[in-house]
Amino acid sequence: MEWNALTIVASLVGGVLIVAGMLGAVVPLRRRLKSNEGRRACQAFRFQREMLEAKFFDIAVTLGKPRGLRWIDCRWEDNVTFARDKQTGLLTAFVAVNIRFEAIEGGDMEDVAAVDTIRDAAALFHYQNGRWGTGGRALFNLNPDEALIRLENQFEPLAPMT
């Protein structure tokens, strides 16, 4: 077979079209895989929620935040908002919680009247390597939807999963 300029150009164009077609199939597949991962993660969160809430509390009480306060109780609300980190793809659950504290004896907060005020917060949970976990982090004075709005540059909400 003799290669001339026209044959080479035709081969290159054909190759480019094949690669473009393959990429066109990969993008929707990747989107579908992410959607399936989100669906599985949301279902797993619902099944593990009670255990995850207990783990959150156990970790949060050891962090010493807010300073001068001792965690007393968490009352969990139904509201959960799922989102994906725009850079890393990490799935995160923002869960509504009401948190009660008491002042640590001899600490800076002992004479502060507002210590008894129940605090609204969004508790954070992350889905990584097929498992949910938490670092006991809470975003105070925000519900899950407000937290996601505040962090809109970092997170994109997942479509509601049914």
Secondary structure, DSSP 8 states (H G I E B T S, - for coil): ----HHHHHHHHHHHHHHHHHHHHHHHHHHHHHHHHHHHHHHHHHHHHHHHHHHHHHHHHHHHT-STTEEEEEEEEEEEEEEEEETTT--EEEEEEEEEEEEE-TTSTTTT-GGGGS-EEEEEEEEEETTEEE----EEET--HHHHHHHTTTTEEE-----
